Amino acid sequence: MGNSDNNNNSKDFMVGALIGAIAGSVIALLWAPKPGKELRGNINEGALQLKDRAGEWKETAYEKGSDWKDTAYQKGSELKEKAYLKGSDLKTKAVDTTSKLSQRTQEKTQELTRNLQDKWNGNDSKSKQAAAEAIGEAAAEAEKTETK
């Protein structure tokens, strides 16, 4: 925002200087003690000098405008490239994360399916082992009770 203010201030200064130079030149020529023909020649010469300066200022303004345009285009291209790369990285991460999540979900679903099938078919080895241990403990307790 500060750069915009500087540009406006510079522009205002240049316009003010141009108007001041024109007004000063005209006043100086009009108040000069010269004959009419010489005065008109001086006014024409001043006008030609002013025209030359205006042409120089126009060229300078055109060059600066062209430089600013090129800089803006370059910065825009850089920002576009950065945005494209960042978007591509985010897309890749999203695809990877989704793939991993999908794979883990599939594995958990398969594990749950196997567990349910084992329980359904009565092939739950953990349950059988726990039942055998419980039967063994109950038999040991029964023997202890009989021996007392």
VMD Tcl script that builds the backbone (N, CA, C; Angstrom):
set m [mol new atoms 444]
animate dup $m
set s [atomselect $m all]
$s set {name element resname resid chain x y z} {
  {N N MET 1 A 0.825 -1.174 0.000}
  {CA C MET 1 A 0.000 0.000 0.000}
  {C C MET 1 A 0.874 1.244 0.000}
  {N N GLY 2 A 2.030 1.212 0.678}
  {CA C GLY 2 A 2.936 2.333 0.718}
  {C C GLY 2 A 3.488 2.647 -0.658}
  {N N ASN 3 A 3.719 1.642 -1.471}
  {CA C ASN 3 A 4.242 1.827 -2.820}
  {C C ASN 3 A 3.247 2.588 -3.677}
  {N N SER 4 A 1.969 2.315 -3.515}
  {CA C SER 4 A 0.914 3.008 -4.264}
  {C C SER 4 A 0.874 4.479 -3.884}
  {N N ASP 5 A 1.026 4.788 -2.588}
  {CA C ASP 5 A 1.045 6.176 -2.135}
  {C C ASP 5 A 2.240 6.915 -2.722}
  {N N ASN 6 A 3.406 6.259 -2.768}
  {CA C ASN 6 A 4.598 6.878 -3.340}
  {C C ASN 6 A 4.396 7.161 -4.821}
  {N N ASN 7 A 3.775 6.219 -5.537}
  {CA C ASN 7 A 3.515 6.413 -6.966}
  {C C ASN 7 A 2.589 7.600 -7.191}
  {N N ASN 8 A 1.539 7.711 -6.367}
  {CA C ASN 8 A 0.598 8.827 -6.495}
  {C C ASN 8 A 1.292 10.140 -6.166}
  {N N ASN 9 A 2.122 10.149 -5.112}
  {CA C ASN 9 A 2.838 11.359 -4.743}
  {C C ASN 9 A 3.801 11.772 -5.848}
  {N N SER 10 A 4.509 10.835 -6.426}
  {CA C SER 10 A 5.443 11.124 -7.513}
  {C C SER 10 A 4.691 11.681 -8.719}
  {N N LYS 11 A 3.567 11.075 -9.027}
  {CA C LYS 11 A 2.745 11.528 -10.164}
  {C C LYS 11 A 2.240 12.942 -9.921}
  {N N ASP 12 A 1.741 13.210 -8.729}
  {CA C ASP 12 A 1.244 14.540 -8.382}
  {C C ASP 12 A 2.369 15.572 -8.449}
  {N N PHE 13 A 3.552 15.179 -7.968}
  {CA C PHE 13 A 4.689 16.085 -8.005}
  {C C PHE 13 A 5.070 16.426 -9.448}
  {N N MET 14 A 5.115 15.389 -10.313}
  {CA C MET 14 A 5.490 15.606 -11.709}
  {C C MET 14 A 4.479 16.522 -12.415}
  {N N VAL 15 A 3.213 16.312 -12.165}
  {CA C VAL 15 A 2.179 17.156 -12.781}
  {C C VAL 15 A 2.319 18.588 -12.276}
  {N N GLY 16 A 2.519 18.752 -10.978}
  {CA C GLY 16 A 2.688 20.084 -10.392}
  {C C GLY 16 A 3.917 20.793 -10.936}
  {N N ALA 17 A 5.027 20.035 -11.068}
  {CA C ALA 17 A 6.256 20.624 -11.599}
  {C C ALA 17 A 6.054 21.061 -13.045}
  {N N LEU 18 A 5.360 20.246 -13.830}
  {CA C LEU 18 A 5.104 20.575 -15.232}
  {C C LEU 18 A 4.249 21.843 -15.350}
  {N N ILE 19 A 3.188 21.895 -14.583}
  {CA C ILE 19 A 2.313 23.074 -14.617}
  {C C ILE 19 A 3.076 24.301 -14.137}
  {N N GLY 20 A 3.864 24.165 -13.083}
  {CA C GLY 20 A 4.657 25.286 -12.559}
  {C C GLY 20 A 5.672 25.781 -13.573}
  {N N ALA 21 A 6.313 24.821 -14.274}
  {CA C ALA 21 A 7.304 25.207 -15.279}
  {C C ALA 21 A 6.644 25.970 -16.427}
  {N N ILE 22 A 5.503 25.509 -16.855}
  {CA C ILE 22 A 4.791 26.180 -17.953}
  {C C ILE 22 A 4.357 27.580 -17.518}
  {N N ALA 23 A 3.753 27.648 -16.352}
  {CA C ALA 23 A 3.267 28.947 -15.870}
  {C C ALA 23 A 4.437 29.902 -15.665}
  {N N GLY 24 A 5.526 29.429 -15.085}
  {CA C GLY 24 A 6.695 30.273 -14.859}
  {C C GLY 24 A 7.307 30.757 -16.158}
  {N N SER 25 A 7.384 29.872 -17.130}
  {CA C SER 25 A 7.953 30.253 -18.428}
  {C C SER 25 A 7.101 31.306 -19.109}
  {N N VAL 26 A 5.811 31.119 -19.095}
  {CA C VAL 26 A 4.903 32.067 -19.746}
  {C C VAL 26 A 4.982 33.427 -19.064}
  {N N ILE 27 A 4.949 33.431 -17.756}
  {CA C ILE 27 A 5.007 34.701 -17.011}
  {C C ILE 27 A 6.341 35.401 -17.259}
  {N N ALA 28 A 7.435 34.624 -17.217}
  {CA C ALA 28 A 8.750 35.229 -17.440}
  {C C ALA 28 A 8.840 35.822 -18.838}
  {N N LEU 29 A 8.306 35.139 -19.811}
  {CA C LEU 29 A 8.360 35.650 -21.180}
  {C C LEU 29 A 7.473 36.874 -21.373}
  {N N LEU 30 A 6.310 36.867 -20.735}
  {CA C LEU 30 A 5.398 37.991 -20.886}
  {C C LEU 30 A 5.912 39.261 -20.199}
  {N N TRP 31 A 6.619 39.119 -19.123}
  {CA C TRP 31 A 7.109 40.274 -18.373}
  {C C TRP 31 A 8.508 40.710 -18.824}
  {N N ALA 32 A 9.100 39.920 -19.723}
  {CA C ALA 32 A 10.440 40.275 -20.200}
  {C C ALA 32 A 10.373 41.510 -21.103}
  {N N PRO 33 A 11.363 42.410 -20.961}
  {CA C PRO 33 A 11.365 43.614 -21.815}
  {C C PRO 33 A 11.960 43.317 -23.184}
  {N N LYS 34 A 11.200 42.649 -24.042}
  {CA C LYS 34 A 11.661 42.294 -25.381}
  {C C LYS 34 A 10.609 42.730 -26.384}
  {N N PRO 35 A 11.036 42.934 -27.606}
  {CA C PRO 35 A 10.052 43.252 -28.648}
  {C C PRO 35 A 9.169 42.035 -28.947}
  {N N GLY 36 A 8.020 42.264 -29.529}
  {CA C GLY 36 A 7.035 41.224 -29.807}
  {C C GLY 36 A 7.562 40.066 -30.637}
  {N N LYS 37 A 8.315 40.393 -31.703}
  {CA C LYS 37 A 8.819 39.332 -32.574}
  {C C LYS 37 A 9.804 38.436 -31.815}
  {N N GLU 38 A 10.677 39.044 -31.061}
  {CA C GLU 38 A 11.661 38.266 -30.278}
  {C C GLU 38 A 10.953 37.462 -29.191}
  {N N LEU 39 A 9.932 38.076 -28.575}
  {CA C LEU 39 A 9.164 37.393 -27.528}
  {C C LEU 39 A 8.451 36.166 -28.088}
  {N N ARG 40 A 7.829 36.334 -29.251}
  {CA C ARG 40 A 7.148 35.178 -29.877}
  {C C ARG 40 A 8.145 34.081 -30.210}
  {N N GLY 41 A 9.329 34.463 -30.681}
  {CA C GLY 41 A 10.373 33.471 -30.963}
  {C C GLY 41 A 10.786 32.725 -29.702}
  {N N ASN 42 A 10.929 33.469 -28.607}
  {CA C ASN 42 A 11.269 32.836 -27.323}
  {C C ASN 42 A 10.151 31.907 -26.845}
  {N N ILE 43 A 8.916 32.340 -27.030}
  {CA C ILE 43 A 7.771 31.491 -26.633}
  {C C ILE 43 A 7.765 30.215 -27.468}
  {N N ASN 44 A 7.990 30.345 -28.773}
  {CA C ASN 44 A 8.042 29.150 -29.630}
  {C C ASN 44 A 9.187 28.225 -29.224}
  {N N GLU 45 A 10.342 28.829 -28.923}
  {CA C GLU 45 A 11.490 28.013 -28.499}
  {C C GLU 45 A 11.183 27.300 -27.184}
  {N N GLY 46 A 10.564 28.005 -26.257}
  {CA C GLY 46 A 10.171 27.392 -24.973}
  {C C GLY 46 A 9.160 26.275 -25.185}
  {N N ALA 47 A 8.231 26.500 -26.106}
  {CA C ALA 47 A 7.225 25.469 -26.393}
  {C C ALA 47 A 7.882 24.232 -26.988}
  {N N LEU 48 A 8.864 24.437 -27.869}
  {CA C LEU 48 A 9.573 23.288 -28.456}
  {C C LEU 48 A 10.360 22.527 -27.388}
  {N N GLN 49 A 11.012 23.270 -26.494}
  {CA C GLN 49 A 11.741 22.613 -25.401}
  {C C GLN 49 A 10.778 21.828 -24.509}
  {N N LEU 50 A 9.642 22.430 -24.226}
  {CA C LEU 50 A 8.631 21.749 -23.410}
  {C C LEU 50 A 8.127 20.497 -24.114}
  {N N LYS 51 A 7.940 20.594 -25.412}
  {CA C LYS 51 A 7.490 19.438 -26.192}
  {C C LYS 51 A 8.535 18.322 -26.130}
  {N N ASP 52 A 9.824 18.686 -26.256}
  {CA C ASP 52 A 10.890 17.687 -26.169}
  {C C ASP 52 A 10.915 17.020 -24.794}
  {N N ARG 53 A 10.794 17.862 -23.748}
  {CA C ARG 53 A 10.779 17.302 -22.385}
  {C C ARG 53 A 9.572 16.382 -22.192}
  {N N ALA 54 A 8.431 16.777 -22.692}
  {CA C ALA 54 A 7.231 15.943 -22.556}
  {C C ALA 54 A 7.437 14.608 -23.266}
  {N N GLY 55 A 8.102 14.644 -24.425}
  {CA C GLY 55 A 8.402 13.392 -25.131}
  {C C GLY 55 A 9.330 12.511 -24.330}
  {N N GLU 56 A 10.341 13.121 -23.680}
  {CA C GLU 56 A 11.254 12.348 -22.833}
  {C C GLU 56 A 10.505 11.736 -21.654}
  {N N TRP 57 A 9.640 12.542 -21.036}
  {CA C TRP 57 A 8.871 12.048 -19.896}
  {C C TRP 57 A 7.933 10.919 -20.323}
  {N N LYS 58 A 7.384 11.055 -21.527}
  {CA C LYS 58 A 6.501 10.006 -22.038}
  {C C LYS 58 A 7.282 8.708 -22.216}
  {N N GLU 59 A 8.485 8.811 -22.788}
  {CA C GLU 59 A 9.311 7.610 -22.981}
  {C C GLU 59 A 9.683 6.980 -21.646}
  {N N THR 60 A 10.047 7.821 -20.685}
  {CA C THR 60 A 10.390 7.307 -19.347}
  {C C THR 60 A 9.192 6.610 -18.718}
  {N N ALA 61 A 8.028 7.241 -18.821}
  {CA C ALA 61 A 6.815 6.642 -18.258}
  {C C ALA 61 A 6.490 5.323 -18.954}
  {N N TYR 62 A 6.675 5.281 -20.268}
  {CA C TYR 62 A 6.405 4.058 -21.023}
  {C C TYR 62 A 7.357 2.950 -20.591}
  {N N GLU 63 A 8.659 3.280 -20.435}
  {CA C GLU 63 A 9.643 2.282 -20.013}
  {C C GLU 63 A 9.334 1.755 -18.619}
  {N N LYS 64 A 9.020 2.681 -17.690}
  {CA C LYS 64 A 8.691 2.252 -16.328}
  {C C LYS 64 A 7.425 1.407 -16.318}
  {N N GLY 65 A 6.438 1.797 -17.087}
  {CA C GLY 65 A 5.208 1.013 -17.172}
  {C C GLY 65 A 5.468 -0.371 -17.728}
  {N N SER 66 A 6.326 -0.434 -18.736}
  {CA C SER 66 A 6.674 -1.722 -19.318}
  {C C SER 66 A 7.431 -2.591 -18.309}
  {N N ASP 67 A 8.352 -1.966 -17.564}
  {CA C ASP 67 A 9.088 -2.703 -16.524}
  {C C ASP 67 A 8.139 -3.217 -15.454}
  {N N TRP 68 A 7.210 -2.370 -15.029}
  {CA C TRP 68 A 6.249 -2.780 -14.003}
  {C C TRP 68 A 5.366 -3.909 -14.512}
  {N N LYS 69 A 4.986 -3.819 -15.774}
  {CA C LYS 69 A 4.154 -4.878 -16.366}
  {C C LYS 69 A 4.926 -6.197 -16.381}
  {N N ASP 70 A 6.198 -6.137 -16.799}
  {CA C ASP 70 A 7.017 -7.351 -16.841}
  {C C ASP 70 A 7.206 -7.939 -15.447}
  {N N THR 71 A 7.450 -7.065 -14.473}
  {CA C THR 71 A 7.626 -7.529 -13.092}
  {C C THR 71 A 6.343 -8.173 -12.580}
  {N N ALA 72 A 5.218 -7.534 -12.839}
  {CA C ALA 72 A 3.928 -8.081 -12.399}
  {C C ALA 72 A 3.662 -9.426 -13.071}
  {N N TYR 73 A 3.977 -9.547 -14.351}
  {CA C TYR 73 A 3.770 -10.807 -15.064}
  {C C TYR 73 A 4.663 -11.901 -14.472}
  {N N GLN 74 A 5.920 -11.559 -14.201}
  {CA C GLN 74 A 6.861 -12.534 -13.638}
  {C C GLN 74 A 6.394 -12.984 -12.251}
  {N N LYS 75 A 6.027 -12.032 -11.395}
  {CA C LYS 75 A 5.556 -12.380 -10.050}
  {C C LYS 75 A 4.284 -13.216 -10.130}
  {N N GLY 76 A 3.391 -12.859 -11.039}
  {CA C GLY 76 A 2.161 -13.642 -11.211}
  {C C GLY 76 A 2.459 -15.063 -11.644}
  {N N SER 77 A 3.418 -15.224 -12.556}
  {CA C SER 77 A 3.795 -16.562 -13.014}
  {C C SER 77 A 4.400 -17.367 -11.877}
  {N N GLU 78 A 5.251 -16.710 -11.062}
  {CA C GLU 78 A 5.849 -17.409 -9.918}
  {C C GLU 78 A 4.783 -17.848 -8.931}
  {N N LEU 79 A 3.851 -16.957 -8.631}
  {CA C LEU 79 A 2.782 -17.305 -7.694}
  {C C LEU 79 A 1.901 -18.422 -8.249}
  {N N LYS 80 A 1.649 -18.375 -9.539}
  {CA C LYS 80 A 0.846 -19.421 -10.175}
  {C C LYS 80 A 1.557 -20.765 -10.047}
  {N N GLU 81 A 2.860 -20.787 -10.300}
  {CA C GLU 81 A 3.639 -22.027 -10.207}
  {C C GLU 81 A 3.645 -22.556 -8.773}
  {N N LYS 82 A 3.838 -21.650 -7.794}
  {CA C LYS 82 A 3.825 -22.070 -6.385}
  {C C LYS 82 A 2.469 -22.654 -6.009}
  {N N ALA 83 A 1.399 -22.000 -6.448}
  {CA C ALA 83 A 0.054 -22.481 -6.134}
  {C C ALA 83 A -0.182 -23.850 -6.766}
  {N N TYR 84 A 0.294 -24.029 -7.998}
  {CA C TYR 84 A 0.124 -25.316 -8.676}
  {C C TYR 84 A 0.882 -26.409 -7.926}
  {N N LEU 85 A 2.126 -26.130 -7.536}
  {CA C LEU 85 A 2.929 -27.127 -6.815}
  {C C LEU 85 A 2.307 -27.463 -5.463}
  {N N LYS 86 A 1.851 -26.438 -4.748}
  {CA C LYS 86 A 1.238 -26.674 -3.443}
  {C C LYS 86 A -0.037 -27.493 -3.604}
  {N N GLY 87 A -0.837 -27.164 -4.591}
  {CA C GLY 87 A -2.061 -27.927 -4.846}
  {C C GLY 87 A -1.757 -29.362 -5.223}
  {N N SER 88 A -0.715 -29.554 -6.013}
  {CA C SER 88 A -0.314 -30.905 -6.413}
  {C C SER 88 A 0.148 -31.699 -5.198}
  {N N ASP 89 A 0.930 -31.056 -4.309}
  {CA C ASP 89 A 1.385 -31.732 -3.092}
  {C C ASP 89 A 0.200 -32.112 -2.212}
  {N N LEU 90 A -0.732 -31.190 -2.056}
  {CA C LEU 90 A -1.905 -31.475 -1.231}
  {C C LEU 90 A -2.733 -32.613 -1.829}
  {N N LYS 91 A -2.855 -32.625 -3.142}
  {CA C LYS 91 A -3.601 -33.688 -3.799}
  {C C LYS 91 A -2.926 -35.036 -3.570}
  {N N THR 92 A -1.596 -35.065 -3.709}
  {CA C THR 92 A -0.849 -36.307 -3.501}
  {C C THR 92 A -1.016 -36.802 -2.068}
  {N N LYS 93 A -0.902 -35.887 -1.100}
  {CA C LYS 93 A -1.068 -36.270 0.306}
  {C C LYS 93 A -2.480 -36.795 0.568}
  {N N ALA 94 A -3.456 -36.140 -0.014}
  {CA C ALA 94 A -4.841 -36.577 0.181}
  {C C ALA 94 A -5.060 -37.966 -0.402}
  {N N VAL 95 A -4.509 -38.212 -1.592}
  {CA C VAL 95 A -4.655 -39.526 -2.220}
  {C C VAL 95 A -3.952 -40.590 -1.385}
  {N N ASP 96 A -2.732 -40.289 -0.896}
  {CA C ASP 96 A -1.997 -41.243 -0.066}
  {C C ASP 96 A -2.749 -41.550 1.228}
  {N N THR 97 A -3.222 -40.505 1.876}
  {CA C THR 97 A -3.951 -40.692 3.129}
  {C C THR 97 A -5.228 -41.494 2.897}
  {N N THR 98 A -5.932 -41.183 1.849}
  {CA C THR 98 A -7.157 -41.911 1.528}
  {C C THR 98 A -6.849 -43.367 1.224}
  {N N SER 99 A -5.774 -43.616 0.501}
  {CA C SER 99 A -5.387 -44.984 0.161}
  {C C SER 99 A -5.039 -45.779 1.416}
  {N N LYS 100 A -4.259 -45.167 2.312}
  {CA C LYS 100 A -3.887 -45.856 3.560}
  {C C LYS 100 A -5.111 -46.130 4.412}
  {N N LEU 101 A -5.985 -45.143 4.509}
  {CA C LEU 101 A -7.205 -45.317 5.297}
  {C C LEU 101 A -8.080 -46.420 4.702}
  {N N SER 102 A -8.186 -46.448 3.405}
  {CA C SER 102 A -8.975 -47.480 2.727}
  {C C SER 102 A -8.380 -48.862 2.971}
  {N N GLN 103 A -7.056 -48.946 2.892}
  {CA C GLN 103 A -6.391 -50.241 3.113}
  {C C GLN 103 A -6.599 -50.711 4.553}
  {N N ARG 104 A -6.440 -49.806 5.526}
  {CA C ARG 104 A -6.637 -50.191 6.928}
  {C C ARG 104 A -8.083 -50.602 7.180}
  {N N THR 105 A -9.004 -49.896 6.574}
  {CA C THR 105 A -10.417 -50.249 6.728}
  {C C THR 105 A -10.689 -51.635 6.150}
  {N N GLN 106 A -10.110 -51.912 4.999}
  {CA C GLN 106 A -10.291 -53.217 4.370}
  {C C GLN 106 A -9.697 -54.323 5.241}
  {N N GLU 107 A -8.502 -54.087 5.806}
  {CA C GLU 107 A -7.877 -55.097 6.674}
  {C C GLU 107 A -8.725 -55.352 7.917}
  {N N LYS 108 A -9.207 -54.288 8.551}
  {CA C LYS 108 A -10.035 -54.443 9.752}
  {C C LYS 108 A -11.341 -55.161 9.423}
  {N N THR 109 A -11.906 -54.860 8.266}
  {CA C THR 109 A -13.139 -55.531 7.852}
  {C C THR 109 A -12.892 -57.018 7.651}
  {N N GLN 110 A -11.783 -57.366 7.009}
  {CA C GLN 110 A -11.452 -58.785 6.791}
  {C C GLN 110 A -11.212 -59.490 8.125}
  {N N GLU 111 A -10.516 -58.846 9.057}
  {CA C GLU 111 A -10.255 -59.436 10.375}
  {C C GLU 111 A -11.560 -59.656 11.123}
  {N N LEU 112 A -12.430 -58.665 11.088}
  {CA C LEU 112 A -13.719 -58.781 11.760}
  {C C LEU 112 A -14.555 -59.893 11.129}
  {N N THR 113 A -14.509 -60.000 9.806}
  {CA C THR 113 A -15.251 -61.051 9.109}
  {C C THR 113 A -14.742 -62.430 9.535}
  {N N ARG 114 A -13.407 -62.571 9.586}
  {CA C ARG 114 A -12.835 -63.862 10.027}
  {C C ARG 114 A -13.257 -64.188 11.453}
  {N N ASN 115 A -13.207 -63.217 12.357}
  {CA C ASN 115 A -13.594 -63.449 13.749}
  {C C ASN 115 A -15.056 -63.844 13.849}
  {N N LEU 116 A -15.897 -63.152 13.082}
  {CA C LEU 116 A -17.324 -63.503 13.122}
  {C C LEU 116 A -17.579 -64.897 12.549}
  {N N GLN 117 A -16.856 -65.241 11.480}
  {CA C GLN 117 A -17.028 -66.576 10.898}
  {C C GLN 117 A -16.558 -67.651 11.875}
  {N N ASP 118 A -15.434 -67.410 12.569}
  {CA C ASP 118 A -14.942 -68.376 13.552}
  {C C ASP 118 A -15.952 -68.567 14.679}
  {N N LYS 119 A -16.497 -67.473 15.159}
  {CA C LYS 119 A -17.489 -67.573 16.234}
  {C C LYS 119 A -18.763 -68.246 15.735}
  {N N TRP 120 A -19.131 -67.936 14.535}
  {CA C TRP 120 A -20.350 -68.522 13.964}
  {C C TRP 120 A -20.186 -70.017 13.790}
  {N N ASN 121 A -19.033 -70.431 13.336}
  {CA C ASN 121 A -18.779 -71.845 13.103}
  {C C ASN 121 A -18.343 -72.574 14.364}
  {N N GLY 122 A -18.140 -71.844 15.474}
  {CA C GLY 122 A -17.747 -72.469 16.720}
  {C C GLY 122 A -16.275 -72.832 16.740}
  {N N ASN 123 A -15.497 -72.255 15.908}
  {CA C ASN 123 A -14.070 -72.547 15.837}
  {C C ASN 123 A -13.244 -71.486 16.556}
  {N N ASP 124 A -13.806 -70.892 17.539}
  {CA C ASP 124 A -13.095 -69.848 18.268}
  {C C ASP 124 A -12.108 -70.516 19.215}
  {N N SER 125 A -10.870 -70.593 18.842}
  {CA C SER 125 A -9.854 -71.308 19.611}
  {C C SER 125 A -9.639 -70.668 20.977}
  {N N LYS 126 A -9.737 -69.371 21.073}
  {CA C LYS 126 A -9.568 -68.707 22.370}
  {C C LYS 126 A -10.687 -69.114 23.312}
  {N N SER 127 A -11.887 -69.163 22.789}
  {CA C SER 127 A -13.017 -69.559 23.632}
  {C C SER 127 A -12.869 -71.018 24.071}
  {N N LYS 128 A -12.431 -71.865 23.139}
  {CA C LYS 128 A -12.232 -73.284 23.472}
  {C C LYS 128 A -11.142 -73.443 24.513}
  {N N GLN 129 A -10.059 -72.697 24.360}
  {CA C GLN 129 A -8.956 -72.784 25.309}
  {C C GLN 129 A -9.401 -72.300 26.681}
  {N N ALA 130 A -10.133 -71.199 26.717}
  {CA C ALA 130 A -10.627 -70.673 27.985}
  {C C ALA 130 A -11.581 -71.677 28.640}
  {N N ALA 131 A -12.418 -72.319 27.823}
  {CA C ALA 131 A -13.344 -73.314 28.375}
  {C C ALA 131 A -12.576 -74.513 28.922}
  {N N ALA 132 A -11.534 -74.972 28.218}
  {CA C ALA 132 A -10.738 -76.120 28.690}
  {C C ALA 132 A -10.036 -75.765 29.996}
  {N N GLU 133 A -9.516 -74.565 30.100}
  {CA C GLU 133 A -8.856 -74.153 31.341}
  {C C GLU 133 A -9.856 -74.100 32.489}
  {N N ALA 134 A -11.034 -73.579 32.201}
  {CA C ALA 134 A -12.064 -73.498 33.242}
  {C C ALA 134 A -12.471 -74.898 33.703}
  {N N ILE 135 A -12.582 -75.852 32.764}
  {CA C ILE 135 A -12.944 -77.234 33.121}
  {C C ILE 135 A -11.832 -77.847 33.970}
  {N N GLY 136 A -10.570 -77.592 33.581}
  {CA C GLY 136 A -9.429 -78.120 34.346}
  {C C GLY 136 A -9.399 -77.557 35.751}
  {N N GLU 137 A -9.655 -76.302 35.892}
  {CA C GLU 137 A -9.662 -75.677 37.220}
  {C C GLU 137 A -10.814 -76.231 38.059}
  {N N ALA 138 A -11.955 -76.422 37.431}
  {CA C ALA 138 A -13.111 -76.966 38.166}
  {C C ALA 138 A -12.816 -78.394 38.627}
  {N N ALA 139 A -12.130 -79.208 37.790}
  {CA C ALA 139 A -11.795 -80.585 38.172}
  {C C ALA 139 A -10.795 -80.583 39.319}
  {N N ALA 140 A -9.840 -79.671 39.279}
  {CA C ALA 140 A -8.835 -79.591 40.354}
  {C C ALA 140 A -9.501 -79.208 41.647}
  {N N GLU 141 A -10.417 -78.292 41.603}
  {CA C GLU 141 A -11.150 -77.881 42.811}
  {C C GLU 141 A -11.968 -79.048 43.349}
  {N N ALA 142 A -12.560 -79.815 42.449}
  {CA C ALA 142 A -13.378 -80.965 42.882}
  {C C ALA 142 A -12.508 -81.997 43.573}
  {N N GLU 143 A -11.307 -82.241 43.087}
  {CA C GLU 143 A -10.397 -83.197 43.700}
  {C C GLU 143 A -9.967 -82.733 45.077}
  {N N LYS 144 A -9.689 -81.421 45.203}
  {CA C LYS 144 A -9.302 -80.882 46.491}
  {C C LYS 144 A -10.426 -81.056 47.516}
  {N N THR 145 A -11.631 -80.857 47.057}
  {CA C THR 145 A -12.777 -80.967 47.948}
  {C C THR 145 A -12.960 -82.423 48.380}
  {N N GLU 146 A -12.742 -83.365 47.524}
  {CA C GLU 146 A -12.918 -84.787 47.827}
  {C C GLU 146 A -11.828 -85.273 48.796}
  {N N THR 147 A -10.629 -84.790 48.655}
  {CA C THR 147 A -9.543 -85.241 49.496}
  {C C THR 147 A -9.639 -84.674 50.891}
  {N N LYS 148 A -10.322 -83.659 51.120}
  {CA C LYS 148 A -10.453 -83.085 52.460}
  {C C LYS 148 A -11.463 -83.794 53.186}
}
mol reanalyze $m
mol bondsrecalc $m
mol representation Tube
mol addrep $m
